[in-house]
Amino acid sequence: MTKYIYAFSEGSQAMKDLLGGKGANLAEMKRLGLPVPDGFTITTEACIEYLKHGSTLSDELKEELHNQLAAFSERTGKAFSSNENLLLVSVRSGAKISMPGMMDTILNLGLNDENVEKLADKTGDARFAYDCYRRLLQMFGQVVYGIPMNAFDQYFDKYKEEHGYEVDADIPAEGLKEISDRFKEIYVEEVYKPFPQEPLKQLTEAVEAVFKSWDNDRARVYRDLNDIPHDIGTAVNVQEMVFGNSGDRSGTGVAFTRNPVTGENKLFGEYLLNAQGEDVVAGIRTPKEIATLDSQMPDVYQEFVDVTEKLETHYKDMQDIEFTIENANLYILQTRNGKRTAKAAMKIAVDLVDEGVITKDEALTKVDVKSIDTLLHPAFEEKALEAAEAISEAGLPASPGASTGKVVFSAEDAKTQAEQGEKVILMRPETSPEDIEGMVASEAIVTTHGGMTSHAAVVARGMGKCCVTGCSNLNIDTENKVVNYHGKEIHEGDVISVDGSTGNIYLGEIETTSAEHSEEFDRFMQWAEEAARLGVRMNAETPADIQAGYQFDASGIGLVRTEHMFFGAERLVQMRRFILASSKEERMDALNEIRKYQTEDFEEIFRLSNGRPTIVRLLDPPLHEFLPKSEEEIQIVSNQLDVQPDVLKKRLNDLHEVNPMLGHRGCRLAVTYPELAEMQAEAIIGSVMRLQAEGIESKPEIMIPLVSTVEEFKTLKDTIQTTISELEERENKTVNYLIGTMIETPRACLIAGQLAQESEFFSFGTNDLTQLTYGFSRDDAGKFISEYINRDLLTIDPFQTLDVDGVGQLIKTAVEQAKASNPQIKIGVCGELGGDPKSIHFFNDLAIDYVSCSPFRVPGAILAAAQSQVESERLVGANK
């Protein structure tokens, strides 16, 4: 029979798949002898079985739960359903991969109308007993029965206001009893049933609720955002309660062994006295810095410092630790690898190497590829910042960044406006897990409550979003959609700027400056380049992009899209002259003008490349993209070209294609208009010759797009070679160059062996290859791809991440054929998938030499290539 429940003493860190991250770490901390309250874990397998079989707890699981409770009671000397020596528990979720704040927790489970009185008598503290009870009623109602937390909060806040209580701790026992009675009435009003008084019923319903929370909307959104599988399930941890709300010598907190924002090697965290765990994370009260605990409870503080050092040494990474103090006794409730900013991740990884804790290869696995992008983001320009009007300088810098946007007050509005193309800033008193989609859609998040470890802070850091919390000088009124500050107001739609590095907020838009690299960034990226097998080039043709790509250590240019050079005003006129010409002579006149522009462009590109390989793709898109569409444009073009509008319209009609993306484009243009390929070849090699005269080396690689037959390629290869030979003879110069093809049709993949005999390099164009394999139009797929993913008809968007089973197998076949036919052939990938980490992992396992992506994705691609190679070598070593 399958074992579904493990006592903490039965588990270990290695059982993460089965016990989830939280359960495995609780078991490991028990094994290390740390002060962890006792308990047990219901496995992820139990969750999967529950969801698979109609969301019903099996009789086997119920029996095992009953037996575990009996053993649990024996170990603790307390009884779960007893009124005398009462065992109260927390119920927490814990998946294999950490999902902070996304799923559900219930505290003080086991209390009811009868035993709450017994608890009050036994502890001599009725206030404590009823504080625990009202918290249970709130959490259980929201998590298990779906009662909106607002239903409880509104009454609670109103009660405090009417009785003049500023903070929760001011409410006396009789007030909390009155609140608890009202909360029980809310159950009947909202869900037409009472709060369950039987502790075992509370527990089974809570376990089911945690299992169901695995599939709630916010959890699914978070998993999609972080590439976490939907089928691994969550474990449930049932743990003996310890009470941080049992007086002034009690408290609760969250701490990181290093600063999760900067990476500084200094204990970082917050705590609240006389509070329970969720109070800190929920951001309802603004907590104190962890260092001040030293002056309030020095012995507890020193014990905690010792524990944090032991945990970081054991796990070899920065830890995020939850703790509770009950009557000056310390308890550790959780540890996990802490979420951190990209800047902090980089510094922590480098510092751990310098400290001799981990190797360079291990350091490369500590930084999320997606987070690299945030290091390349701009900061606010100093002079503009000095001139800006500050709305708040009281906030906490919870997650760095420099963001500007329009103010919104709800997650729903943030999502809606972002979908319409607006940049928005989400402002809330505090955020909750229900706000996840709005947080994803926002440029930044601002809250008035909560600290550096609140829900908003932790989730924003994990997403690389700018965030400022604890802006105590702001009054955010979400109902009336207004923010009051210094006697002034901000309304929905007003533009503000948020500085997540300082915690300051400003009115209006502020100019930004480029990001600066830290020493740790440079060292880390050097390690990544040394570890990576794949080279990383860039897709670029403008000077700014090329300079950026080389600044990020691109090894060359994997794709120059020559069509991007035709859209300047004067160039577009000549291109239209070429397309609309009625004779070859007219076409040649236009091409001669275009060649001058192209030669200048290529000269600048090769100059910036300075001897690094540079692939230039011949003209690819269908001609209709260069032609006028509206009546106004047609009139302008007819004037420019001195052609009657009717004649122009007839020519446009002659050029019309039913399906232009499958029509007259790519190599087909050069086959029907060989003078086009000749002009581009002359411009490429002519620019190289100019630079030769200056002593500047160039490595031009000419790429023919959209090839489907060997004959197409050979024809155009001959055209290009003949043109270049004639140019070399005229100029009395020789140039080294390569001619290759883009592999972007399924047929090209299937005849790759034949093409490789003629071609000196291949580059997979994954955008078109994906279109042509699926029969999807990339331009139109957005209308249905998301629906396919939501209904599990697709697991990924194949234009964002490689379809390994289909497109991937075509690439694999082509690479194997090509290398067998021509072992010297160089093979790259230049579609957007060349910058996708998951796709790079697949490419690294093939005999592909490099990937190419947009300049700002180059650092992430280098790291992904390094991580893939480190993992590949680890697997090889493990199999020896």
KESE-833281 format. One record per residue (C-alpha): x, y, z. Coordinates in steps of 0.02 Angstrom, whole numbers, plus 50000, padded with zeros to 5 digits. Each point is the difference from the previous one (the first is absolute). Layout:
N
XYZ ...
***
This chain:
880
500005000050000 500655017449957 500605010250148 499215017249990 500545007850166 501735002050076 500455006550172 501335013649994 501214987650079 499774988149852 500465012349862 501535008949933 500565013649880 500154987049861 498124996350004 499475016849925 499014992049857 498934990550125 499945011750150 500105016649908 501325013050038 499275005250167 499734982250064 501714994149944 500855014850083 499014998050162 500564981950006 501805005049962 500005013350137 499334987050122 501454988849949 501215014350032 499345001950177 499235017249976 498495005750104 498614995049880 498234996650066 499474982049968 498834994849861 499744989849843 499875002449812 498654993549883 500894996549835 499855007649828 499444982849939 498485001550113 499595016849919 500174993049825 498894985250045 498725011750080 499885011249846 500004985049883 498564991350089 498665013450009 500735010250143 499554987250133 501104993850143 500184981249987 499564988550144 501824994450005 500615017950024 498695003550134 500554984450095 501845004649985 499605017750059 499104993050153 501504989050042 501245014349976 498985011250116 500054986650134 501904998449984 500175019049994 499005001750161 501074986950085 501625009149951 499395016950060 499044994250153 498505009849936 498344994749925 499265007249841 498194998550054 500275002350186 499405014650103 501334997650133 501734998949921 499555007449833 501024996849843 499765014149874 500804999249828 500415010449847 499614993549827 501155006449862 500284995849819 501724996349931 500374995449820 501664993149936 500405017249928 499745015050113 498485010849958 500035013750133 498275006350047 499114990949859 499134986350099 499104998650165 500394999150187 498894997550153 500595003050179 499284994850170 499014985749925 499094989450130 499215014250099 498125000750027 498735008650112 500314987950143 501874997750004 500405018449972 499345002750176 501114985950063 501505008049913 499605016650083 499894991750171 501594989849978 501075014549938 499175012750112 499905011149846 498275001649924 500605013349879 501284988049927 498714986049985 498715010549908 501325008149890 500464982549942 498184995649972 499555015449897 501544996849891 499464982049970 498255005849955 500705012349873 501264988349919 498884984849998 498555010049928 501055006949859 501034984649958 498724986150024 498335008249965 500555013949883 499295014150106 500825016349942 501285006050127 499235017249977 498424993850087 500994997250159 501205014749980 498645012949978 499174995350164 501684998550090 500595017249942 498315007750039 500044992750176 501735007150032 499485017149935 498385000650102 500914995150160 501535010949972 501274985949984 501495004749892 500804982849984 499374982250014 500944997150164 498955013550086 498394990049984 499594991550167 499374982250025 498165004850006 500205009549837 500824985249913 498624988650065 498705011849928 500955000449834 500094980849998 498124998850027 499715012049855 501204990249889 498974984250031 498455009449943 500915004849840 500194981349961 498114997850002 499715015949899 501314996149868 499954981049978 498414995150096 500894988150118 500845001750169 501844999050042 500384981550034 500274996650185 500764982649983 501925001649988 500204984649888 498725007149877 500975016450001 501604990749958 499304989449858 499145015149922 501605010150017 501054986449916 498754999349856 500055019049984 501905000149987 499924986349867 498725010349904 501045015850019 501304991749888 498815003249857 499385017450045 500195014049875 501395009450087 501044984150022 499804995549816 500505017749946 501544999350111 500504982949931 499785006049821 501055015350039 501404989650077 499934984749886 499454988550141 499094984049942 498154998850043 500054981350036 501204998650148 498715004150135 500275007050174 500344991750166 499095005050161 500965003150160 499084997750165 501035007250142 499785003150185 499595018250032 501195011450091 499295016950043 500825016449957 498445009050060 500144994250182 500705016250071 501415012549990 501344986550017 499304991849845 500035004549817 500204994349822 501125004649855 500824996649834 501865001849967 501254997349861 501794994850035 500565013449876 499195015549931 498824994049861 500025017249917 501875003949996 500794983250042 500985007450146 500614986650122 498985006550146 498484992950089 498455008149927 498244998150066 498535006150100 498934994750146 498465004950097 499744997650186 498394992150061 499504994549825 499764984449896 500964994949844 498835006149865 500015017750073 501775003249935 499764992949826 498255007449978 500705017450028 498565005050114 501215007850126 501705007549960 501274989650099 501665003950084 501734996449930 500734983550061 501535008650076 498915008550132 499564982850071 501755000050074 499525013850121 498314992450045 500474981550018 501894998449982 500084981350041 498654996049873 500855011049870 501684991550022 499204982849988 499135005549840 501635006649925 500824983150038 498564990949916 500095010949843 501864996949981 499754981350021 498624999649869 500955010149869 501544989250024 498954984249982 499015005449846 501445009849919 498845014149952 499125015150073 498544994050107 498285007650027 499514994950177 498335001550091 500074999750189 498905002050153 500455004650178 498854993350136 500375006650175 501845003249952 500204982749921 500554999749818 499194988549871 500444998349815 498474997249890 500764999949827 501585002349899 500205001049812 501175007549872 499505018250003 499265009749855 501185014149954 500265013849873 501144996749853 501295011850073 499974990750166 500054983149914 501565005049905 500895006650155 499514985350110 500594987449870 501685008849980 500235002250188 499624981650035 501364995349875 501225012150082 499564992850171 500384982549937 498224994050030 499594995649818 500904997749833 499855011649850 498924987149910 498844999250152 499945019050003 499355000249821 498474990050055 499575012550138 499435013949882 498354999149905 500285003649815 498395010249991 500605011450139 501545005549899 498875011549901 499675010850153 501865003850017 499945008149829 498565011550046 500305018750014 500025010850157 499285017650022 501125014049937 500755009250150 499645018049945 498214995849950 499794991550169 500565015550094 498735010649908 498554987850026 498645002450130 500084986250131 498344992150048 500794988850131 501754997950070 499414988650140 499864983849904 501084984550011 501024995049845 499254982649986 500524996049821 501125010849888 499595008249836 499495016749926 498214999649936 498745012749939 498164997249968 498205004850030 499274996950173 498734986050020 499224993550161 499494982249962 500824984749925 498564998449878 500235017849935 501894997249986 499734984549895 498675008249889 500985015949966 501644990849971 499134989249869 499525016349914 501845005149993 500035011750150 501455000050123 499254999650175 500555001350181 498954989750122 499705009250165 499204990450144 499995001050191 500754982549990 499994986249870 499354982350020 500224984349896 498395004449906 500915015049925 501294989549906 499355003449823 499945018650032 501774999650069 500604990949845 499185013249889 500705014950096 501635009449975 500155002050188 499064996750163 499785012450144 499244995950171 499725010150158 500154985150117 501234985850010 501874998850009 501444992749901 499344982350025 498165003449965 499064991149861 500245014649880 501885000750031 500344981449985 498954997349844 500645015949914 501814994850028 499634983049929 499255007949844 501345013549981 498675013450025 500355016950077 499155001050171 499895012250146 499114994850161 499585008150167 499655017649932 499245005450165 499765018249946 498814995049861 498154996650024 499464988649858 498104999949985 499614986049878 498125002550013 500045018249943 501574997349895 501025013950076 501675001750091 500195013750131 501755006750037 500615016350079 498255007349980 499994996049814 499164986549896 500464987649864 498594992449898 499844984849889 500895003149835 501255012550072 501814996249952 501264996250136 501794993350004 500584986850124 501814997450053 500134982550071 501835002650045 499665014350123 498164997750045 499565017349935 498495004349893 499855015249887 498665009349905 500084999049811 501204991549880 501885000550033 501384997249872 501054984450019 501834995449969 500784983649947 500384986950130 501794998050062 500834983150025 500714995250168 501664991450025 499034984450052 499025000449836 501595000549896 500834986050098 498454989249997 499725002249813 501834995749969 499734983550092 498454997149894 500955002949838 501374988150056 498744986450043 498895001749845 500284989049848 498795009549889 500545016849932 498755014350012 499825012749859 498745013949978 498645004449876 500385018349961 500265012749863 499925017250083 501585007550077 499175001850171 499464981750003 501684993749938 500955010150130 498844993650136 500214981949944 501895001150000 499965008650169 499094984450060 501384989149924 499094993349847 501234989849896 499405007349836 498425004149902 498924985149960 498725009649897 500035016749909 498245002549930 500355010349844 498165004249976 500095011050155 501195011349903 498735003849864 498745009650104 500855017150011 499015013149904 501205001749851 500414981549996 498174995150001 499715010949846 501394990749907 499374983250059 498275004149936 500765005649834 500844982949988 498424990350041 498855010149887 501225001349853 499334993549835 501734996149927 501674993150056 500825016649957 498865009250122 500324986750131 501895001949980 499905018950018 499104997850166 501194986250057 501525010749964 499345013050122 499564986750129 501734992349985 500805016450057 498945000050158 500314981550031 501885001749979 500055014050129 498934989850120 501054984349982 501605010050021 499395006450168 499434982650054 501654991649955 500985014250079 499094997250165 500204981149985 501885002649981 500454982849935 498614990250086 498894988849893 498525009449927 498584991449908 499045010749875 498344993049942 499475004849825 498315008449980 498664988950076 498255007550021 498665000549865 500045015649894 498275005850055 500765005550167 500885014349909 498485005849902 498695013350040 498324994150067 498855014850034 499345012049870 501035013950079 501614989849988 499624995349820 499805018449955 501665004350084 500934985949911 499245004549832 500685017750022 501714993650055 500184988149853 499105011149874 498734986449963 498135002249976 499004993150151 498994988549885 501594992849924 500734997750174 498434991350063 500034988049852 501824995850037 499594997450184 498584988549950 501184990149887 501164997550148 498614994950119 500224982750079 498674989550085 501244993350128 501565010949993 500924991150143 500004984349892 500205009449838 501285010749911 501295002450139 501684993750062 501114991749871 498555000449876 500245018849983 501834997549954 499574986049878 498775011149904 501035015850025 501834994050002 500555018149988 499355002150178 501204986750067 501405007049892 499745017550071 500024993850180 501544989049972 500925014949923 499505011250145 500584987250130 501684996249921 500265018049943 499845006050179 501264986850057 501235006049867 499845018050062 500444994350177 501454989649936 500785016349941 499935006150181 500754983950067 498364994250077 499634981549987 498254993649960 499194982850000 498485001249886 498814985349989 498645001549868 498394990750040 498664995049875 498264999350080 498514988249982 500884986749897 499014984249963 501014991849861 501844996949967 499785007449826 499385016650072 501525001350111 501244995149864 499255012549878 500155014550121 501694994450065 500645000549821 499245017449975 500835006650158 501694992049964 500025006549821 499565017650059 501364999950133 501314992849881 499645014049875 500135012950139 501644992850063 500695000449823 499475018149974 500705005750167 501524988449995 499604994150176 499474983650080 498804997550144 499704984650108 498164996850020 498774985850032 498354996149915 498694990550098 498154997550014 498635002850124 499104983850045 498205005250026 498924988449896 499614982050050 500634994149830 501685008450030 500144990350163 499644983649912 501305003049862 501285008150115 501314987149954 499925005249817 499985018650041 501504997950115 501064993949854 499755016949916 499875011550151 501385006250116 498825003650145 498204997450055 498955011250110 498304994150058 498655013149984 498854993550135 498625012849972 499584994349823 500444981950037 498714999950140 498705008649890 500244987749859 500054984650111 498415004250096 499105008849859 499785014750121 500225018049946 501095008150132 499125016649970 498284992350033 500414986350126 499775011950146 498134998949972 499944981750052 501664994450075 499535005750176 498354990549987 500944984349947 501165001750149 498575003450122 499124984349940 501604989750005 499974997349811 501765007350000 501195000450146 501045014549931 499895013949872 501114992449863 500515017549943 500715003550174 500734982950046 500564986449880 498774986149962 501224986050036 498894985949937 499625007749830 501105014549945 501384993750114 500034983149913 500135008449830 501495010150063 500804984450076 499804990549836 500735014449900 501505002150116 500414981449996 499854999449810 501035015849976 501434994950114 500074982649921 500065007749826 501175014550042 500884998550170 500755017549981 498345009049978 499585013350130 498224999450067 499075013550094 498245005050054 499455017949967 498135000750037 499355007250164 500114982550074 501885002749997 499785010450157 498784988550091 500814990350145 498994984049977 500334999949813 501865003250030 500054984550111 499384989749852 501215008249877 501464996950117 499704981249989 500135000549810 501555003449894 499495018349983 501415012750011 499125016050052 498345008550031 499565017949953 498735011450083 499595018350028 501425009850083 499205001950170 499684981350010 501844995949972 500534999250184 498524988850042 500394988849852 501824998650054 499454994950176 498714987749931 501344992249890 501174998750149 498664992350112 499554987549864 501814994749980 500284998650189 498444989150014 500534989549850 501724996950075 499214996050169 498894986749921 501474992549905 500994999150163 498534992350093 499824986349868 501834994750005 
***
